[in-house]
Protein backbone atom coordinates (compact mmCIF):
# COMPACT_ATOMS: atom_id res chain seq x y z
CA UNK A 1 0.00 0.00 0.00
CA UNK A 2 1.29 3.44 -0.84
CA UNK A 3 0.51 6.28 1.55
CA UNK A 4 1.23 9.95 1.01
CA UNK A 5 2.38 12.32 3.75
CA UNK A 6 -0.17 15.13 3.83
CA UNK A 7 1.18 17.18 6.73
CA UNK A 8 2.87 17.07 10.14
CA UNK A 9 1.04 17.84 13.39
CA UNK A 10 2.22 17.50 17.01
CA UNK A 11 4.96 14.97 16.29
CA UNK A 12 2.79 12.92 13.97
CA UNK A 13 2.52 12.61 10.22
CA UNK A 14 -0.98 12.82 8.81
CA UNK A 15 -1.00 10.40 5.89
CA UNK A 16 -3.50 9.71 3.14
CA UNK A 17 -4.34 6.24 1.87
CA UNK A 18 -5.16 5.41 -1.77
CA UNK A 19 -8.89 5.45 -0.92
CA UNK A 20 -8.56 8.99 0.49
CA UNK A 21 -8.72 8.16 4.20
CA UNK A 22 -6.45 10.10 6.55
CA UNK A 23 -4.77 8.85 9.71
CA UNK A 24 -2.01 9.86 12.10
CA UNK A 25 1.25 7.94 12.07
CA UNK A 26 4.09 8.39 14.59
CA UNK A 27 7.14 9.89 12.91
CA UNK A 28 9.28 7.12 14.42
CA UNK A 29 7.58 4.64 12.07
CA UNK A 30 8.50 6.59 8.96
CA UNK A 31 11.88 6.78 7.23
CA UNK A 32 14.14 9.76 7.90
CA UNK A 33 14.03 12.59 5.44
CA UNK A 34 10.42 12.32 4.38
CA UNK A 35 8.45 15.47 3.78
CA UNK A 36 5.01 16.64 2.80
CA UNK A 37 4.06 14.88 -0.40
CA UNK A 38 6.43 11.96 0.16
CA UNK A 39 5.14 8.54 -0.82
CA UNK A 40 5.77 5.69 1.61
CA UNK A 41 5.26 2.04 0.72
CA UNK A 42 3.87 -0.23 3.45
CA UNK A 43 4.08 -3.96 2.89
CA UNK A 44 3.63 -7.23 4.74
CA UNK A 45 6.14 -10.06 4.60
CA UNK A 46 4.46 -13.43 5.18
CA UNK A 47 7.84 -15.21 5.28
CA UNK A 48 9.04 -12.96 8.10
CA UNK A 49 5.84 -13.56 10.02
CA UNK A 50 6.31 -17.32 9.69
CA UNK A 51 9.92 -17.08 10.93
CA UNK A 52 8.87 -15.01 13.95
CA UNK A 53 6.14 -17.49 14.86
CA UNK A 54 8.64 -20.37 14.63
CA UNK A 55 11.13 -18.53 16.86
CA UNK A 56 8.44 -17.82 19.43
CA UNK A 57 7.36 -21.46 19.42
CA UNK A 58 10.98 -22.56 19.97
CA UNK A 59 11.35 -20.16 22.89
CA UNK A 60 8.12 -21.40 24.42
CA UNK A 61 9.38 -24.99 24.26
CA UNK A 62 12.49 -24.00 26.22
CA UNK A 63 10.44 -22.57 29.09
N, CA, C and O atoms as a CHARMM CRD file, in Angstrom:
* protein
*
  252
    1    1 UNK  N      0.85700  -1.16500   0.00000 PROA 1      0.00000
    2    1 UNK  CA     0.00000   0.00000   0.00000 PROA 1      0.00000
    3    1 UNK  C      0.90100   1.22500   0.00000 PROA 1      0.00000
    4    1 UNK  O      1.89600   1.27700   0.72300 PROA 1      0.00000
    5    2 UNK  N      0.54900   2.19300  -0.80300 PROA 2      0.00000
    6    2 UNK  CA     1.29400   3.44400  -0.84000 PROA 2      0.00000
    7    2 UNK  C      0.48000   4.50300  -0.10100 PROA 2      0.00000
    8    2 UNK  O     -0.69800   4.71700  -0.38700 PROA 2      0.00000
    9    3 UNK  N      1.13800   5.16100   0.85800 PROA 3      0.00000
   10    3 UNK  CA     0.51000   6.28000   1.55400 PROA 3      0.00000
   11    3 UNK  C      1.29600   7.54300   1.22700 PROA 3      0.00000
   12    3 UNK  O      2.48500   7.49100   0.91200 PROA 3      0.00000
   13    4 UNK  N      0.61900   8.66200   1.30700 PROA 4      0.00000
   14    4 UNK  CA     1.23200   9.95100   1.01300 PROA 4      0.00000
   15    4 UNK  C      1.19500  10.80900   2.27300 PROA 4      0.00000
   16    4 UNK  O      0.16100  10.90900   2.93400 PROA 4      0.00000
   17    5 UNK  N      2.32700  11.42500   2.59900 PROA 5      0.00000
   18    5 UNK  CA     2.38100  12.32000   3.75400 PROA 5      0.00000
   19    5 UNK  C      1.67200  13.61000   3.36800 PROA 5      0.00000
   20    5 UNK  O      2.07400  14.29900   2.43000 PROA 5      0.00000
   21    6 UNK  N      0.61600  13.92600   4.10200 PROA 6      0.00000
   22    6 UNK  CA    -0.17500  15.12500   3.82600 PROA 6      0.00000
   23    6 UNK  C      0.35900  16.32600   4.60200 PROA 6      0.00000
   24    6 UNK  O      0.47100  17.43000   4.06800 PROA 6      0.00000
   25    7 UNK  N      0.68900  16.08800   5.88200 PROA 7      0.00000
   26    7 UNK  CA     1.17900  17.17900   6.73100 PROA 7      0.00000
   27    7 UNK  C      1.72700  16.59000   8.02700 PROA 7      0.00000
   28    7 UNK  O      1.58400  15.39800   8.29700 PROA 7      0.00000
   29    8 UNK  N      2.35600  17.45100   8.82100 PROA 8      0.00000
   30    8 UNK  CA     2.86700  17.07100  10.13800 PROA 8      0.00000
   31    8 UNK  C      2.14000  17.87500  11.20300 PROA 8      0.00000
   32    8 UNK  O      1.95100  19.08300  11.06400 PROA 8      0.00000
   33    9 UNK  N      1.73000  17.18700  12.27600 PROA 9      0.00000
   34    9 UNK  CA     1.03700  17.83600  13.39400 PROA 9      0.00000
   35    9 UNK  C      1.45700  17.18300  14.69800 PROA 9      0.00000
   36    9 UNK  O      1.34300  15.96600  14.84400 PROA 9      0.00000
   37   10 UNK  N      1.94100  17.97000  15.64800 PROA 10     0.00000
   38   10 UNK  CA     2.22000  17.50000  17.00500 PROA 10     0.00000
   39   10 UNK  C      3.04200  16.20900  17.04700 PROA 10     0.00000
   40   10 UNK  O      2.70100  15.28300  17.78300 PROA 10     0.00000
   41   11 UNK  N      4.10000  16.14400  16.27700 PROA 11     0.00000
   42   11 UNK  CA     4.96000  14.96700  16.29400 PROA 11     0.00000
   43   11 UNK  C      4.41900  13.77600  15.53600 PROA 11     0.00000
   44   11 UNK  O      4.94600  12.66900  15.65400 PROA 11     0.00000
   45   12 UNK  N      3.38100  13.98800  14.76600 PROA 12     0.00000
   46   12 UNK  CA     2.78800  12.91900  13.96700 PROA 12     0.00000
   47   12 UNK  C      2.76200  13.33400  12.49900 PROA 12     0.00000
   48   12 UNK  O      2.75800  14.52100  12.17100 PROA 12     0.00000
   49   13 UNK  N      2.74400  12.34700  11.63800 PROA 13     0.00000
   50   13 UNK  CA     2.51900  12.60700  10.22400 PROA 13     0.00000
   51   13 UNK  C      1.06900  12.24100   9.93300 PROA 13     0.00000
   52   13 UNK  O      0.60200  11.16500  10.30700 PROA 13     0.00000
   53   14 UNK  N      0.37300  13.13000   9.27300 PROA 14     0.00000
   54   14 UNK  CA    -0.98000  12.82300   8.80800 PROA 14     0.00000
   55   14 UNK  C     -0.79900  12.29900   7.39600 PROA 14     0.00000
   56   14 UNK  O     -0.30200  13.00300   6.51700 PROA 14     0.00000
   57   15 UNK  N     -1.21100  11.04300   7.18700 PROA 15     0.00000
   58   15 UNK  CA    -1.00000  10.40100   5.89200 PROA 15     0.00000
   59   15 UNK  C     -2.33200  10.07700   5.23800 PROA 15     0.00000
   60   15 UNK  O     -3.35100   9.89600   5.90600 PROA 15     0.00000
   61   16 UNK  N     -2.29500  10.00800   3.91600 PROA 16     0.00000
   62   16 UNK  CA    -3.49800   9.70500   3.14500 PROA 16     0.00000
   63   16 UNK  C     -3.32400   8.36500   2.44700 PROA 16     0.00000
   64   16 UNK  O     -2.27800   8.08800   1.86000 PROA 16     0.00000
   65   17 UNK  N     -4.35400   7.54200   2.51600 PROA 17     0.00000
   66   17 UNK  CA    -4.33900   6.23700   1.87000 PROA 17     0.00000
   67   17 UNK  C     -4.85600   6.37400   0.42500 PROA 17     0.00000
   68   17 UNK  O     -5.41300   7.41100   0.06500 PROA 17     0.00000
   69   18 UNK  N     -4.67500   5.34600  -0.38900 PROA 18     0.00000
   70   18 UNK  CA    -5.16300   5.41200  -1.77100 PROA 18     0.00000
   71   18 UNK  C     -6.67200   5.65000  -1.88400 PROA 18     0.00000
   72   18 UNK  O     -7.13900   6.20700  -2.87800 PROA 18     0.00000
   73   19 UNK  N     -7.43200   5.23000  -0.86800 PROA 19     0.00000
   74   19 UNK  CA    -8.88600   5.45300  -0.91800 PROA 19     0.00000
   75   19 UNK  C     -9.29800   6.73300  -0.19000 PROA 19     0.00000
   76   19 UNK  O    -10.45400   6.89500   0.20100 PROA 19     0.00000
   77   20 UNK  N     -8.33600   7.63400  -0.01600 PROA 20     0.00000
   78   20 UNK  CA    -8.56100   8.99500   0.49300 PROA 20     0.00000
   79   20 UNK  C     -8.96900   9.06300   1.96600 PROA 20     0.00000
   80   20 UNK  O     -9.65600   9.99800   2.37800 PROA 20     0.00000
   81   21 UNK  N     -8.54900   8.08100   2.75200 PROA 21     0.00000
   82   21 UNK  CA    -8.71500   8.16200   4.20500 PROA 21     0.00000
   83   21 UNK  C     -7.44000   8.75700   4.79000 PROA 21     0.00000
   84   21 UNK  O     -6.34800   8.55800   4.25700 PROA 21     0.00000
   85   22 UNK  N     -7.58900   9.48600   5.88600 PROA 22     0.00000
   86   22 UNK  CA    -6.44600  10.10200   6.54900 PROA 22     0.00000
   87   22 UNK  C     -6.28400   9.48500   7.93000 PROA 22     0.00000
   88   22 UNK  O     -7.27000   9.18800   8.60400 PROA 22     0.00000
   89   23 UNK  N     -5.03300   9.29300   8.35100 PROA 23     0.00000
   90   23 UNK  CA    -4.77300   8.84700   9.70900 PROA 23     0.00000
   91   23 UNK  C     -3.42400   9.36000  10.16900 PROA 23     0.00000
   92   23 UNK  O     -2.56400   9.70900   9.36100 PROA 23     0.00000
   93   24 UNK  N     -3.25300   9.39900  11.48800 PROA 24     0.00000
   94   24 UNK  CA    -2.00800   9.85700  12.10000 PROA 24     0.00000
   95   24 UNK  C     -1.04100   8.69600  12.23300 PROA 24     0.00000
   96   24 UNK  O     -1.43400   7.58200  12.58100 PROA 24     0.00000
   97   25 UNK  N      0.21900   8.96400  11.95600 PROA 25     0.00000
   98   25 UNK  CA     1.24900   7.94200  12.07300 PROA 25     0.00000
   99   25 UNK  C      2.42900   8.55100  12.82900 PROA 25     0.00000
  100   25 UNK  O      2.89300   9.63400  12.47200 PROA 25     0.00000
  101   26 UNK  N      2.92400   7.86800  13.87400 PROA 26     0.00000
  102   26 UNK  CA     4.09300   8.38700  14.59000 PROA 26     0.00000
  103   26 UNK  C      5.28900   8.54000  13.64300 PROA 26     0.00000
  104   26 UNK  O      5.55300   7.66900  12.81400 PROA 26     0.00000
  105   27 UNK  N      5.99200   9.63700  13.77700 PROA 27     0.00000
  106   27 UNK  CA     7.14300   9.89200  12.91300 PROA 27     0.00000
  107   27 UNK  C      8.19600   8.79400  13.03900 PROA 27     0.00000
  108   27 UNK  O      8.91800   8.51900  12.08100 PROA 27     0.00000
  109   28 UNK  N      8.29100   8.16900  14.20400 PROA 28     0.00000
  110   28 UNK  CA     9.28300   7.11700  14.42200 PROA 28     0.00000
  111   28 UNK  C      9.07000   5.91900  13.49300 PROA 28     0.00000
  112   28 UNK  O     10.00000   5.14800  13.25900 PROA 28     0.00000
  113   29 UNK  N      7.86000   5.75900  12.96500 PROA 29     0.00000
  114   29 UNK  CA     7.57700   4.64400  12.07100 PROA 29     0.00000
  115   29 UNK  C      7.89000   4.95500  10.60900 PROA 29     0.00000
  116   29 UNK  O      7.81500   4.07500   9.75100 PROA 29     0.00000
  117   30 UNK  N      8.23400   6.18400  10.33500 PROA 30     0.00000
  118   30 UNK  CA     8.50200   6.59400   8.96000 PROA 30     0.00000
  119   30 UNK  C      9.99900   6.78200   8.73800 PROA 30     0.00000
  120   30 UNK  O     10.73100   7.08800   9.67900 PROA 30     0.00000
  121   31 UNK  N     10.45600   6.60100   7.50500 PROA 31     0.00000
  122   31 UNK  CA    11.88300   6.78000   7.22900 PROA 31     0.00000
  123   31 UNK  C     12.31700   8.22500   7.41400 PROA 31     0.00000
  124   31 UNK  O     11.52000   9.15200   7.26900 PROA 31     0.00000
  125   32 UNK  N     13.59900   8.40500   7.73800 PROA 32     0.00000
  126   32 UNK  CA    14.13800   9.75800   7.89600 PROA 32     0.00000
  127   32 UNK  C     14.09900  10.48400   6.55800 PROA 32     0.00000
  128   32 UNK  O     14.21100   9.87300   5.49500 PROA 32     0.00000
  129   33 UNK  N     13.94300  11.77200   6.63400 PROA 33     0.00000
  130   33 UNK  CA    14.03100  12.58900   5.43500 PROA 33     0.00000
  131   33 UNK  C     12.75400  12.72900   4.64300 PROA 33     0.00000
  132   33 UNK  O     12.75400  13.35600   3.58400 PROA 33     0.00000
  133   34 UNK  N     11.66600  12.16100   5.12900 PROA 34     0.00000
  134   34 UNK  CA    10.41600  12.31700   4.37900 PROA 34     0.00000
  135   34 UNK  C      9.86700  13.71500   4.59800 PROA 34     0.00000
  136   34 UNK  O     10.17200  14.36900   5.59600 PROA 34     0.00000
  137   35 UNK  N      9.06200  14.15900   3.66500 PROA 35     0.00000
  138   35 UNK  CA     8.44800  15.46600   3.77700 PROA 35     0.00000
  139   35 UNK  C      7.02200  15.41500   3.27100 PROA 35     0.00000
  140   35 UNK  O      6.52900  14.36900   2.85000 PROA 35     0.00000
  141   36 UNK  N      6.37700  16.54700   3.31700 PROA 36     0.00000
  142   36 UNK  CA     5.01100  16.64200   2.80300 PROA 36     0.00000
  143   36 UNK  C      5.03000  16.24700   1.33200 PROA 36     0.00000
  144   36 UNK  O      5.84400  16.74600   0.55500 PROA 36     0.00000
  145   37 UNK  N      4.13800  15.36000   0.96400 PROA 37     0.00000
  146   37 UNK  CA     4.06200  14.87800  -0.39900 PROA 37     0.00000
  147   37 UNK  C      4.85500  13.60600  -0.65000 PROA 37     0.00000
  148   37 UNK  O      4.73700  12.99900  -1.71400 PROA 37     0.00000
  149   38 UNK  N      5.66200  13.19700   0.32500 PROA 38     0.00000
  150   38 UNK  CA     6.43500  11.96200   0.15700 PROA 38     0.00000
  151   38 UNK  C      5.51600  10.75200   0.11400 PROA 38     0.00000
  152   38 UNK  O      4.52100  10.68000   0.83600 PROA 38     0.00000
  153   39 UNK  N      5.86600   9.81000  -0.74200 PROA 39     0.00000
  154   39 UNK  CA     5.14300   8.54400  -0.81800 PROA 39     0.00000
  155   39 UNK  C      5.91100   7.51700   0.00300 PROA 39     0.00000
  156   39 UNK  O      7.13700   7.43700  -0.07500 PROA 39     0.00000
  157   40 UNK  N      5.18600   6.73600   0.78600 PROA 40     0.00000
  158   40 UNK  CA     5.77200   5.68500   1.61500 PROA 40     0.00000
  159   40 UNK  C      5.05000   4.38600   1.28700 PROA 40     0.00000
  160   40 UNK  O      3.82000   4.33300   1.27400 PROA 40     0.00000
  161   41 UNK  N      5.82300   3.34400   1.02200 PROA 41     0.00000
  162   41 UNK  CA     5.25600   2.03900   0.71600 PROA 41     0.00000
  163   41 UNK  C      5.21100   1.21000   1.99300 PROA 41     0.00000
  164   41 UNK  O      6.21900   1.07700   2.68800 PROA 41     0.00000
  165   42 UNK  N      4.04700   0.65500   2.30100 PROA 42     0.00000
  166   42 UNK  CA     3.87300  -0.23100   3.45100 PROA 42     0.00000
  167   42 UNK  C      3.56600  -1.61900   2.90300 PROA 42     0.00000
  168   42 UNK  O      2.67600  -1.78800   2.06900 PROA 42     0.00000
  169   43 UNK  N      4.31300  -2.60600   3.38100 PROA 43     0.00000
  170   43 UNK  CA     4.07700  -3.96200   2.88900 PROA 43     0.00000
  171   43 UNK  C      4.14600  -4.96700   4.03000 PROA 43     0.00000
  172   43 UNK  O      4.69500  -4.69000   5.09600 PROA 43     0.00000
  173   44 UNK  N      3.58300  -6.12300   3.78300 PROA 44     0.00000
  174   44 UNK  CA     3.62800  -7.22800   4.74000 PROA 44     0.00000
  175   44 UNK  C      4.53500  -8.30400   4.16100 PROA 44     0.00000
  176   44 UNK  O      4.59100  -8.49500   2.94600 PROA 44     0.00000
  177   45 UNK  N      5.23700  -8.99900   5.03100 PROA 45     0.00000
  178   45 UNK  CA     6.14400 -10.06100   4.60200 PROA 45     0.00000
  179   45 UNK  C      5.72900 -11.36400   5.27100 PROA 45     0.00000
  180   45 UNK  O      6.11700 -11.62400   6.41000 PROA 45     0.00000
  181   46 UNK  N      4.94400 -12.18800   4.57700 PROA 46     0.00000
  182   46 UNK  CA     4.45900 -13.43500   5.18400 PROA 46     0.00000
  183   46 UNK  C      5.59200 -14.35900   5.62300 PROA 46     0.00000
  184   46 UNK  O      5.45400 -15.06500   6.62100 PROA 46     0.00000
  185   47 UNK  N      6.70400 -14.36500   4.89600 PROA 47     0.00000
  186   47 UNK  CA     7.83600 -15.21200   5.27600 PROA 47     0.00000
  187   47 UNK  C      8.41900 -14.77200   6.61600 PROA 47     0.00000
  188   47 UNK  O      8.76600 -15.61000   7.44800 PROA 47     0.00000
  189   48 UNK  N      8.52700 -13.47700   6.82400 PROA 48     0.00000
  190   48 UNK  CA     9.04500 -12.96300   8.10000 PROA 48     0.00000
  191   48 UNK  C      8.10000 -13.32000   9.23500 PROA 48     0.00000
  192   48 UNK  O      8.54300 -13.69500  10.32000 PROA 48     0.00000
  193   49 UNK  N      6.81700 -13.20800   8.99200 PROA 49     0.00000
  194   49 UNK  CA     5.83500 -13.56200  10.01700 PROA 49     0.00000
  195   49 UNK  C      5.97800 -15.03400  10.40300 PROA 49     0.00000
  196   49 UNK  O      5.92500 -15.37700  11.58400 PROA 49     0.00000
  197   50 UNK  N      6.15600 -15.88900   9.42100 PROA 50     0.00000
  198   50 UNK  CA     6.31400 -17.32400   9.68600 PROA 50     0.00000
  199   50 UNK  C      7.56900 -17.57300  10.52000 PROA 50     0.00000
  200   50 UNK  O      7.53500 -18.35000  11.47500 PROA 50     0.00000
  201   51 UNK  N      8.66800 -16.92400  10.16700 PROA 51     0.00000
  202   51 UNK  CA     9.92200 -17.08400  10.93000 PROA 51     0.00000
  203   51 UNK  C      9.75600 -16.63100  12.37200 PROA 51     0.00000
  204   51 UNK  O     10.24200 -17.29500  13.28700 PROA 51     0.00000
  205   52 UNK  N      9.08100 -15.51600  12.58600 PROA 52     0.00000
  206   52 UNK  CA     8.87000 -15.01400  13.95200 PROA 52     0.00000
  207   52 UNK  C      8.01700 -15.97800  14.76900 PROA 52     0.00000
  208   52 UNK  O      8.29500 -16.22100  15.94400 PROA 52     0.00000
  209   53 UNK  N      6.99300 -16.51800  14.15000 PROA 53     0.00000
  210   53 UNK  CA     6.14300 -17.49300  14.85600 PROA 53     0.00000
  211   53 UNK  C      6.94400 -18.73600  15.24300 PROA 53     0.00000
  212   53 UNK  O      6.78500 -19.26500  16.34300 PROA 53     0.00000
  213   54 UNK  N      7.80200 -19.19800  14.33900 PROA 54     0.00000
  214   54 UNK  CA     8.63500 -20.36600  14.62900 PROA 54     0.00000
  215   54 UNK  C      9.60500 -20.07800  15.77900 PROA 54     0.00000
  216   54 UNK  O      9.79600 -20.91600  16.66100 PROA 54     0.00000
  217   55 UNK  N     10.20900 -18.90500  15.76500 PROA 55     0.00000
  218   55 UNK  CA    11.12500 -18.53200  16.85900 PROA 55     0.00000
  219   55 UNK  C     10.39600 -18.45900  18.19100 PROA 55     0.00000
  220   55 UNK  O     10.91200 -18.91800  19.21000 PROA 55     0.00000
  221   56 UNK  N      9.21500 -17.89100  18.18800 PROA 56     0.00000
  222   56 UNK  CA     8.43600 -17.82100  19.43000 PROA 56     0.00000
  223   56 UNK  C      8.06600 -19.21300  19.93100 PROA 56     0.00000
  224   56 UNK  O      8.10200 -19.47500  21.13300 PROA 56     0.00000
  225   57 UNK  N      7.71600 -20.09100  19.02300 PROA 57     0.00000
  226   57 UNK  CA     7.36200 -21.46400  19.41900 PROA 57     0.00000
  227   57 UNK  C      8.57000 -22.17000  19.99900 PROA 57     0.00000
  228   57 UNK  O      8.43000 -22.91700  20.96800 PROA 57     0.00000
  229   58 UNK  N      9.75300 -21.96000  19.44000 PROA 58     0.00000
  230   58 UNK  CA    10.97700 -22.55600  19.96600 PROA 58     0.00000
  231   58 UNK  C     11.28900 -22.03900  21.36700 PROA 58     0.00000
  232   58 UNK  O     11.67300 -22.80500  22.25100 PROA 58     0.00000
  233   59 UNK  N     11.12100 -20.74500  21.55500 PROA 59     0.00000
  234   59 UNK  CA    11.35400 -20.16200  22.89200 PROA 59     0.00000
  235   59 UNK  C     10.38500 -20.71500  23.91300 PROA 59     0.00000
  236   59 UNK  O     10.75800 -20.99100  25.05300 PROA 59     0.00000
  237   60 UNK  N      9.13200 -20.87800  23.49800 PROA 60     0.00000
  238   60 UNK  CA     8.11600 -21.39700  24.42400 PROA 60     0.00000
  239   60 UNK  C      8.44300 -22.82700  24.83600 PROA 60     0.00000
  240   60 UNK  O      8.18000 -23.20800  25.97700 PROA 60     0.00000
  241   61 UNK  N      9.00100 -23.61500  23.94800 PROA 61     0.00000
  242   61 UNK  CA     9.37900 -24.98700  24.26200 PROA 61     0.00000
  243   61 UNK  C     10.48700 -25.03600  25.31000 PROA 61     0.00000
  244   61 UNK  O     10.54400 -25.95800  26.12400 PROA 61     0.00000
  245   62 UNK  N     11.36800 -24.03100  25.28300 PROA 62     0.00000
  246   62 UNK  CA    12.49400 -23.99500  26.21900 PROA 62     0.00000
  247   62 UNK  C     12.07000 -23.62600  27.63600 PROA 62     0.00000
  248   62 UNK  O     12.79400 -23.89800  28.59300 PROA 62     0.00000
  249   63 UNK  N     10.90800 -23.01300  27.77100 PROA 63     0.00000
  250   63 UNK  CA    10.44400 -22.57300  29.08600 PROA 63     0.00000
  251   63 UNK  C      9.92500 -23.69200  29.90700 PROA 63     0.00000
  252   63 UNK  O      9.49700 -23.48000  31.04200 PROA 63     0.00000
